[in-house]
Amino acid sequence: MKRLYTLFLTLGLLLALSLTASGAGNGVRIFVDGVPLDAPASYISGSGTTMVPLRAVAEALGCTVAWDPVTFTVSISSPDLPEESVSGDSALVVLDPGHGGAHNGAEYGGIKEKDLNLAIAARTAGLLEAEGVTVRMTRTGDQDVDLYARSGLANTLGADLLVSVHCNANVEHDDALGVYTCAYSEGTEGWQLAQMLRETMLESTGAADFGIEERPNLAVLRTAQVPAALVECGFMSTPSELEMLVLPEYQDKLAQGIAGGILDFLEQ
């Protein structure tokens, strides 16, 4: 409720709950901006606890509500767009540098995945912006980002697409190589995006192909309401590939591949 109350404040809206413990019907009346809300599931339990449906209130405020049945998580996206988020008819892309803050991701030889992800995503953002694309990043520094806030940002902004940038690791095989892409499922726009990213990243880097896969278990893909794909830029667990991943010039090639796939998708 604390997060929801904060959301209501940021929307600049007044939520007033008028409660009554007696009488017929629901026993609870809800007003949003002074307008009665039809929420038939509202009631006061036998113990005196007031039960108000989250979806009904959030949607009355213009929010988008998503339910993740795997983790029993509700994701609420505000309808307001930050003033700097959209410029004219520019396409809007959300880039998500994986991990951050207390979450390092994979770590080999003192190199943290979170740092590689941010470096590659930042380079990608620069290339896209040079092509007139508006880019928003889920993080621009080494800070924690809630798992659901990543897809939530894209959902809130109504982005054209979301790409989550990662680097891979394989604890069983220290010779695994290549670029890997994935999406929620085949036959979706996210899958088309993942295919395009795979093609352009392989062309740009000359890296090995580790394939493309459905990954419905990944929250950032499962909860995205826009076309979404995740890219793994290479294996940190393989010494020869880690040596490449830390090179600025190779990061530039990866960024060129990611930006190229995004631009191809936007042009289709």
C-alpha positions in Angstrom: 0.0 0.0 0.0 2.9 2.4 0.7 4.1 2.0 -2.9 0.6 2.5 -4.3 0.1 5.6 -2.2 3.3 7.0 -3.5 2.2 6.3 -7.0 -1.1 8.1 -6.4 0.8 11.2 -5.1 3.1 11.2 -8.2 0.0 11.2 -10.4 -1.3 14.3 -8.6 -4.6 12.6 -7.8 -6.6 12.4 -4.7 -7.8 9.0 -3.5 -10.5 9.1 -0.8 -11.8 6.0 0.8 -15.1 6.4 2.6 -15.7 3.4 4.8 -18.8 2.2 6.6 -19.0 -1.0 8.7 -22.7 -1.4 8.4 -25.5 -1.4 5.8 -26.3 -3.6 2.9 -24.1 -4.4 -0.1 -20.3 -4.0 0.0 -20.0 -2.0 3.2 -17.2 0.0 1.5 -17.5 3.0 -0.8 -14.6 4.2 -2.8 -14.2 7.7 -4.4 -11.5 8.6 -6.9 -11.2 12.3 -7.5 -14.6 12.6 -5.8 -16.2 10.2 -8.3 -17.7 6.9 -6.9 -15.8 3.9 -8.1 -17.8 0.7 -8.9 -15.8 -1.9 -7.1 -18.1 -4.7 -6.1 -15.4 -6.9 -4.6 -14.7 -4.3 -1.8 -15.8 -5.4 1.7 -15.0 -5.4 5.4 -14.0 -8.8 6.7 -15.3 -10.3 9.9 -12.1 -9.2 11.7 -12.7 -5.6 10.6 -10.1 -5.5 7.8 -11.0 -3.4 4.9 -10.5 -5.2 1.6 -10.2 -3.0 -1.5 -9.4 -4.4 -5.0 -6.0 -3.2 -6.2 -6.8 -3.5 -9.9 -10.0 -1.5 -9.7 -8.4 1.4 -7.9 -5.2 1.4 -10.1 -7.2 1.2 -13.4 -9.5 4.0 -12.3 -6.4 6.1 -12.1 -5.4 5.3 -15.6 -2.7 2.8 -14.7 -1.9 -0.5 -16.4 -2.0 -3.5 -14.1 -0.2 -6.7 -14.9 -0.4 -10.0 -12.9 2.6 -12.4 -12.8 1.1 -15.8 -11.8 4.5 -17.4 -11.5 5.7 -15.1 -8.7 2.3 -13.8 -7.5 3.4 -10.3 -8.2 1.3 -7.3 -9.3 3.0 -4.7 -11.5 1.4 -1.2 -11.8 2.5 1.1 -14.5 1.7 4.8 -14.3 0.1 6.5 -17.4 2.3 9.6 -17.0 5.3 10.0 -19.3 8.3 11.8 -18.1 8.6 15.1 -20.0 11.9 14.1 -21.5 10.9 10.7 -22.6 9.3 11.3 -26.0 10.3 13.8 -28.6 8.0 14.4 -31.6 7.6 11.3 -33.7 10.8 9.7 -32.5 10.7 6.0 -31.8 11.1 5.2 -28.1 13.4 2.4 -27.0 14.1 1.2 -23.4 17.6 -0.4 -22.8 18.0 -2.4 -19.7 21.6 -3.0 -18.5 21.2 -6.1 -16.5 22.0 -6.3 -12.7 23.5 -3.2 -11.0 24.1 -2.1 -7.4 24.4 -5.0 -5.0 23.7 -7.4 -7.9 27.0 -8.0 -9.8 25.8 -10.8 -12.1 28.6 -13.0 -13.2 32.1 -12.2 -12.1 35.4 -13.5 -13.5 38.9 -12.2 -13.0 37.6 -9.3 -11.0 35.3 -8.2 -13.9 31.7 -7.8 -13.0 28.9 -8.4 -15.5 27.0 -5.4 -14.3 29.8 -3.1 -15.5 30.1 -4.8 -18.9 26.3 -4.6 -19.4 26.2 -0.9 -18.6 29.2 -0.1 -20.9 27.6 -2.0 -23.9 24.1 -0.5 -23.3 25.5 3.0 -23.0 27.3 2.6 -26.3 24.2 1.3 -27.9 22.1 4.2 -26.6 24.6 6.7 -28.2 24.3 5.0 -31.6 20.5 4.9 -31.5 20.3 8.5 -30.4 22.5 9.5 -33.3 19.8 7.9 -35.6 17.1 10.0 -33.9 15.8 7.4 -31.6 14.7 8.4 -28.1 16.4 6.1 -25.6 15.6 5.5 -21.9 17.8 3.4 -19.7 16.7 1.5 -16.7 19.9 2.5 -15.0 22.7 4.9 -16.1 25.0 4.1 -13.1 25.8 1.4 -10.6 22.5 1.3 -8.8 19.9 -1.3 -7.8 16.9 -1.6 -10.1 13.9 -3.7 -9.0 13.3 -6.6 -11.3 9.8 -5.6 -12.2 10.8 -1.9 -12.6 12.8 -2.9 -15.7 9.8 -4.1 -17.8 7.6 -1.6 -15.8 9.5 1.4 -17.3 8.9 0.1 -20.9 5.3 -0.5 -20.1 4.7 2.9 -18.5 6.3 4.7 -21.3 4.6 2.7 -24.0 8.0 2.0 -25.5 8.3 0.6 -29.0 10.5 -2.1 -27.6 12.7 -3.3 -24.7 16.1 -4.9 -24.9 17.8 -6.3 -21.8 21.6 -6.4 -22.1 23.6 -9.1 -20.4 26.8 -11.2 -20.6 26.7 -15.0 -20.2 28.5 -17.6 -18.0 28.6 -21.3 -18.0 29.8 -23.0 -14.8 30.2 -26.4 -16.4 32.0 -25.5 -19.6 34.8 -23.0 -19.8 34.9 -23.1 -23.6 31.3 -22.0 -24.3 31.3 -19.2 -26.9 29.0 -16.8 -28.7 26.1 -14.5 -28.8 22.8 -15.7 -27.5 19.4 -14.0 -27.8 16.0 -14.9 -26.3 12.4 -13.8 -26.1 9.3 -14.9 -24.2 8.0 -17.2 -27.0 8.1 -17.9 -30.7 5.6 -16.2 -32.9 5.7 -12.9 -31.0 7.1 -9.5 -31.9 9.7 -10.1 -29.2 10.8 -13.2 -31.0 11.2 -11.3 -34.3 13.3 -8.7 -32.4 15.5 -11.4 -30.9 16.0 -12.9 -34.3 17.1 -9.5 -35.8 19.4 -8.9 -32.9 21.0 -12.3 -33.3 21.7 -11.6 -37.0 23.1 -8.1 -36.6 25.2 -8.9 -33.6 26.8 -11.9 -35.3 27.4 -9.8 -38.4 28.9 -6.9 -36.4 31.1 -9.0 -34.1 32.0 -12.1 -36.0 31.3 -14.0 -32.8 30.1 -17.6 -32.6 26.4 -18.3 -32.6 25.0 -19.7 -29.3 21.5 -19.6 -30.7 18.1 -18.2 -29.9 15.6 -19.6 -27.4 12.2 -19.1 -25.8 12.6 -18.0 -22.1 9.1 -17.6 -20.6 10.7 -18.0 -17.1 12.5 -14.6 -17.3 10.5 -11.9 -15.5 11.8 -9.1 -17.7 10.3 -10.8 -20.8 7.3 -12.3 -19.1 6.0 -9.1 -17.7 6.8 -6.8 -20.7 3.8 -5.5 -22.5 5.9 -4.3 -25.4 8.1 -6.3 -27.8 11.0 -7.5 -25.6 14.2 -9.5 -26.1 17.3 -10.3 -24.0 20.8 -10.5 -25.4 23.8 -12.3 -23.9 26.9 -10.7 -25.5 29.3 -13.5 -24.8 30.7 -15.8 -22.1 32.6 -14.3 -19.2 33.4 -17.8 -18.0 35.4 -18.5 -21.2 38.8 -16.7 -20.8 39.3 -15.9 -24.5 35.8 -14.4 -24.8 36.2 -12.4 -21.5 39.3 -10.9 -23.0 37.2 -9.6 -25.9 34.3 -8.4 -23.8 36.4 -6.0 -21.8 37.9 -4.3 -24.9 36.2 -1.0 -25.7 36.5 -1.7 -29.4 34.7 -5.0 -29.1 32.0 -3.4 -26.9 31.6 -0.9 -29.8 31.0 -3.8 -32.2 28.5 -5.4 -29.8 26.7 -2.0 -29.5 26.6 -1.7 -33.3 25.0 -5.1 -33.5 22.4 -4.4 -30.9 21.6 -0.9 -32.4 21.4 -2.5 -35.9 18.9 -5.1 -34.8 16.8 -2.5 -33.0 16.8 -0.2 -36.1 15.9 -3.1 -38.4 13.0 -3.9 -36.1 11.7 -0.4 -36.0 11.9 -0.1 -39.8 9.8 -3.2 -40.5 
